[in-house]
Structures are given as structure tokens and as C-alpha cells.
Amino acid sequence: MLDPELKRLLQVLKWESKKKFISNRRGLLFSTERGRGLDFKEVRNYQYGDDIRYIDWNVTSRTGELHTKEFYEEKDATIIIFLDISLSMEGNKATTSFQLALFLALFHIKNGNRIFILSFSDQNFSSKKWLKTETEVFTYFESVIRQTPGTLTNYSDAYQYVFKIHPKYAVTYWLSDFNNLGEWKESSSLPKVWDEFGIWISDPIDEINFPFWLKSFLPISQEITEIRKPNLLYKKDLSAVKLHFGNKYIKIDPNQKLRNQILPFFKVNYHG
């Protein structure tokens, strides 16, 4: 399901870090500490130095080997992924955003973080629970393939849907072409409590320098069939992206290799 190049990159990042990717209000960093919170993670083989208070005696008696319970730390990263599946994201853009969302989900799962995913358009389709295993991630993304693209992109509903579930600090990724984001930013007054990263799946037509008179008659996108108006221009959405994410966004060209384009997201200057 995951693109072979992204699969190789996933392995590279895994072996380079060998530590858990966690989050705090200063940015993203790594830690090797094991959790002792209340959120159960897994039962694993006992290792020298583990706290004997957490030995799982039921599993130990059944297997004949010492096993201990492990819990998520309170400081483990809470990851939220917003995946735009609106009509303007069809074709290469849909494939690209799907692959990158899956890549990010697997990366964080491998590093011990919990994930909530929302695919959105004019409707919301969520993972319904916090995902903690690769199997759960793959099951959710298999369901995404069967979803029908929505007519419009409703950023506000998507934001409010997840905010009601988790109104606390989290690291969030938005994967979208950010069509009409400028309109949403003008009317949005939602609290900003998350550390938000934008992955802009670009539309090649917006990069072409058409004559001004011709731009005025181009359709905005598959979502909006009316003629372009000054307040709906590409530059307005670009300004909204910069305003919302600051320097924490990257632009992805669906026609280029994804590995080299997503790699800057794992550089220190993006997360420090």
C-alpha cells in the first residue's frame, strides 16, 4: 500500500533515530524513556532494569517467560492527521496526499505515538479512536480508498470535529491543496492550541504565469465552477497558508518523487 521509496525512507528514519519521537511546546524531539502513564500500550518481554511492579503475571504464567506491561507516557506525542479528500484532490493529488498521510501515520506508530486521523471534505470520516498499531493504520487507510470525494473543502467543520475530541496540545498535519483556505481564515476564530504543520499538495495550473486577462476566466477548481474573482485568487490561499502555518509547511509537487520532498519535514529547523 505504501510507495516503495517512502517505505525505504521509513526504514532509514527508523534506524537513524532509534528513539521515540515525542512532542512538547518547544517543538519535536526524541526520548528513550519508557512510559508509566495510565494509557496502556502493550505487553512485552521483561528486560533487565524494568520495574517489577509492572510484571504481567497472567501472561508470564501462560508463556513461562517474564512479561511486563508498558504504558504511553503523558509526554508521548499525540498526532492528528487531517487528510483532504474533496473533489479538487482527485487524481495525482489524491494519490500523493494518501501516500504521505500513510507514511506519516506509520512513522509515528513505529516511534510509539498514538494517532487520530480525519479525512474531510464537506463530510468528516474519522478513525473513531486513537490508532496505536500498524494494523489499525492500514485498516483505516483501506477504508479511505473506498470513500467518495466530497464536493467542497470544509476546514472549519474538520477543525471543530477533532477539537471536540482533543482540545489539548497535539502535533497536527494538514494534507491538502488548501483550495479556498483564504476564505476560511477570514471567518475563522478558532483557538490555536495545536502545533500545526501544512503539507500543500500543489496544483500545477496555479504555478503557470497566465496573462492576467486569461486568469480571470479560469475555473477556480473542480470544487468551484464559477469564474475566478479577485478575492479567490491563488495568492490569497498562499498568504493564508503562510499566516496559518508560518514556516512549518512544505509544498509538494505530485509529479515529482515524494521521498526528497517530504524529507525536509524531518530537519531540525522545521521542528526546533
matplotlib code that plots the C-alpha trace (Angstrom):
import matplotlib.pyplot as plt

x = [0.0, 2.9, 5.1, 8.4, 10.5, 8.6, 8.9, 12.6, 12.7, 10.6, 13.3, 16.1, 14.4, 13.7, 17.3, 18.6, 16.5, 16.2, 14.4, 10.8, 9.5, 7.8, 6.4, 6.3, 5.6, 9.2, 9.0, 9.7, 12.4, 13.4, 13.4, 14.3, 12.3, 9.5, 6.1, 4.4, 1.2, -2.3, -2.8, -1.9, 0.4, 1.5, 2.8, 6.4, 9.2, 10.7, 14.1, 16.8, 16.0, 12.3, 10.1, 9.0, 5.7, 4.5, 5.2, 2.1, 1.8, -1.1, 1.0, 4.1, 2.4, 0.9, 4.1, 6.7, 8.7, 8.6, 6.5, 5.9, 3.2, 4.2, 2.2, 2.2, 4.0, 1.9, 4.6, 4.4, 3.3, -0.4, -0.6, -3.6, -3.6, -6.1, -6.5, -8.3, -10.5, -12.5, -13.2, -10.2, -7.9, -8.7, -6.1, -2.4, -3.1, -5.3, -2.7, 0.1, -1.8, -2.8, 0.8, 2.2, -0.6, 0.1, 3.8, 3.4, 1.0, 3.4, 6.4, 4.7, 3.3, 6.8, 8.0, 5.4, 3.0, -0.8, -2.6, -6.1, -6.9, -9.7, -10.3, -12.5, -14.3, -17.9, -18.2, -15.9, -14.7, -12.5, -10.6, -13.1, -10.3, -6.6, -4.6, -1.7, -0.7, 0.3, -2.7, -5.1, -3.5, -3.7, -7.3, -8.2, -6.5, -8.1, -11.4, -10.2, -9.8, -13.5, -14.6, -16.3, -14.7, -16.9, -18.0, -16.3, -13.5, -14.8, -11.8, -13.9, -16.0, -12.9, -11.2, -14.2, -14.8, -11.4, -11.1, -14.2, -12.3, -9.0, -9.0, -5.5, -2.0, -1.1, 1.0, -1.2, -0.5, -2.9, -2.6, -4.5, -4.3, -5.7, -8.2, -10.2, -8.2, -8.1, -11.9, -11.8, -9.1, -11.0, -14.0, -12.2, -11.8, -10.9, -8.3, -4.9, -3.7, -2.1, 1.4, 0.2, 2.2, 1.0, 1.7, 0.5, -0.3, 0.2, -1.8, 0.5, -2.0, -1.6, 2.1, 1.7, 2.0, -1.0, -1.8, -4.0, -7.0, -6.9, -6.6, -9.8, -11.7, -10.1, -12.2, -11.1, -11.0, -13.2, -14.9, -15.9, -17.1, -17.8, -15.4, -12.5, -13.0, -10.2, -10.8, -10.5, -7.1, -4.3, -2.2, -4.8, -4.7, -0.9, -1.0, -3.4, -1.1, 1.8, -0.3, -1.7, 1.5, 4.3, 7.4, 6.0, 4.7, 6.1, 4.8, 4.6, 4.6, 2.6, 4.6, 7.9, 9.4, 8.0, 10.9, 13.1, 10.2, 9.0, 12.5, 12.8, 9.9, 12.4, 15.0, 15.7, 14.8, 11.3, 10.8, 13.1]
y = [0.0, 2.4, 3.6, 1.6, 4.8, 6.0, 2.5, 2.7, 6.2, 4.9, 2.3, 4.9, 7.3, 4.4, 3.3, 6.8, 7.8, 4.6, 6.8, 7.8, 10.9, 13.0, 16.5, 19.4, 23.0, 23.7, 21.6, 18.0, 15.9, 12.4, 10.4, 6.9, 6.9, 4.3, 5.3, 4.8, 6.7, 5.3, 4.7, 1.0, 0.4, -3.3, -6.3, -7.2, -9.4, -8.3, -6.6, -6.1, -2.9, -2.9, -2.0, -5.3, -3.7, -3.8, -7.5, -9.1, -12.3, -13.7, -13.6, -14.7, -17.9, -18.6, -18.3, -19.4, -16.2, -12.9, -10.2, -6.6, -4.0, -0.8, 2.4, 5.5, 8.4, 11.6, 13.4, 10.9, 12.8, 13.0, 13.1, 14.2, 13.9, 15.8, 14.4, 16.4, 14.2, 16.9, 16.9, 19.2, 16.5, 13.9, 12.2, 12.6, 14.9, 12.3, 9.6, 11.9, 13.0, 9.4, 8.2, 10.9, 10.6, 6.9, 7.5, 9.9, 7.6, 4.7, 6.8, 7.9, 4.4, 3.0, 5.6, 4.8, 7.6, 7.5, 8.9, 10.2, 10.6, 12.6, 12.5, 15.5, 17.4, 18.6, 15.5, 14.0, 10.4, 9.7, 6.8, 7.0, 6.1, 6.6, 4.3, 2.6, -0.3, -0.6, -3.0, -0.3, 2.3, 0.0, -0.8, 2.8, 3.7, 0.8, 2.4, 5.8, 4.2, 3.4, 6.9, 9.1, 12.6, 15.4, 18.4, 21.1, 21.5, 22.5, 23.3, 24.7, 21.6, 19.4, 21.5, 21.6, 17.9, 17.0, 19.9, 18.5, 15.2, 16.6, 20.2, 19.9, 20.2, 17.9, 17.8, 18.1, 17.6, 19.0, 17.4, 19.5, 21.7, 24.4, 25.4, 28.4, 28.4, 32.2, 32.4, 30.1, 32.1, 35.3, 33.9, 31.6, 32.5, 29.0, 28.7, 27.7, 25.1, 22.6, 22.6, 22.6, 21.6, 22.0, 19.8, 21.6, 19.3, 21.9, 22.3, 22.9, 25.2, 27.7, 27.9, 28.9, 32.6, 33.1, 36.5, 38.4, 38.7, 34.9, 34.1, 35.9, 33.3, 30.2, 27.9, 28.1, 24.3, 21.2, 22.3, 25.8, 26.1, 29.8, 32.3, 33.4, 36.5, 38.8, 37.5, 33.9, 34.0, 31.6, 34.2, 34.6, 31.0, 31.2, 34.1, 32.1, 29.1, 31.3, 33.0, 29.8, 27.6, 30.2, 28.4, 25.0, 24.0, 22.5, 22.4, 19.0, 18.5, 15.3, 14.8, 14.6, 12.0, 12.2, 11.0, 14.1, 16.4, 15.1, 14.7, 18.4, 17.9, 15.9, 18.5, 20.3, 23.8, 22.7, 21.4, 23.4]
z = [0.0, 0.8, -2.1, -2.2, -2.0, 1.1, 2.6, 2.3, 3.8, 6.7, 7.4, 7.1, 9.6, 11.9, 12.1, 12.2, 15.2, 17.2, 19.7, 20.3, 18.5, 21.1, 21.3, 23.7, 23.4, 22.3, 19.2, 18.3, 19.9, 20.8, 24.1, 25.1, 28.3, 28.8, 29.8, 33.1, 32.4, 32.6, 28.9, 28.2, 25.3, 25.2, 27.0, 26.1, 27.3, 30.6, 30.3, 32.9, 34.8, 34.2, 37.2, 38.7, 39.8, 36.2, 35.5, 33.9, 35.9, 33.8, 30.6, 32.5, 33.8, 30.4, 28.5, 31.1, 30.4, 32.3, 30.6, 31.7, 30.9, 29.1, 29.1, 27.0, 28.7, 29.1, 27.1, 24.2, 21.1, 20.3, 16.5, 14.4, 10.7, 8.5, 5.0, 2.4, 0.2, -1.5, -5.3, -6.0, -4.6, -7.2, -9.5, -8.7, -5.8, -4.1, -4.6, -3.3, -0.1, 0.6, 0.4, 2.6, 5.2, 5.4, 5.6, 8.5, 10.3, 10.1, 11.1, 14.3, 15.1, 14.7, 17.2, 19.8, 19.3, 19.1, 16.1, 15.2, 11.5, 9.9, 6.2, 5.4, 2.6, 3.2, 5.3, 8.0, 8.2, 11.2, 12.6, 15.6, 18.1, 18.7, 16.5, 18.1, 15.8, 12.1, 11.6, 12.8, 10.5, 7.4, 8.2, 8.3, 5.1, 3.3, 4.2, 2.8, -0.6, -0.6, 0.3, -2.2, -2.6, -1.2, -3.2, -1.1, 1.5, 4.9, 7.1, 9.9, 10.4, 10.3, 12.9, 15.2, 14.8, 16.1, 18.6, 20.5, 20.8, 21.7, 22.8, 24.2, 22.7, 19.8, 16.7, 13.6, 9.9, 7.3, 3.8, 1.3, -1.8, 0.6, -2.0, -0.6, 2.6, 2.4, 2.8, 5.8, 7.6, 7.2, 9.0, 11.4, 15.1, 16.4, 19.2, 18.1, 20.7, 18.3, 16.7, 13.1, 10.0, 6.5, 3.5, 0.4, -2.5, -5.2, -8.4, -11.4, -13.1, -10.3, -10.9, -14.5, -15.2, -17.4, -18.7, -16.2, -18.5, -19.0, -15.3, -14.7, -16.8, -15.4, -13.2, -9.6, -9.3, -9.7, -6.5, -7.6, -11.2, -11.1, -12.7, -10.6, -8.5, -7.1, -3.6, -4.6, -6.3, -5.7, -4.0, -1.3, -0.4, -0.4, 2.1, 4.2, 4.3, 5.4, 8.0, 9.5, 9.4, 9.4, 8.2, 9.1, 5.7, 2.6, -1.0, -2.7, -6.5, -7.2, -10.4, -8.6, -6.3, -2.9, -0.9, -1.4, -1.0, 2.4, 3.9, 4.9, 7.4, 9.5, 9.6, 12.9, 11.6, 11.0, 14.5, 16.7]

ax = plt.figure().add_subplot(projection="3d")
ax.plot(x, y, z, "-o")
ax.set_aspect("equal")
plt.show()
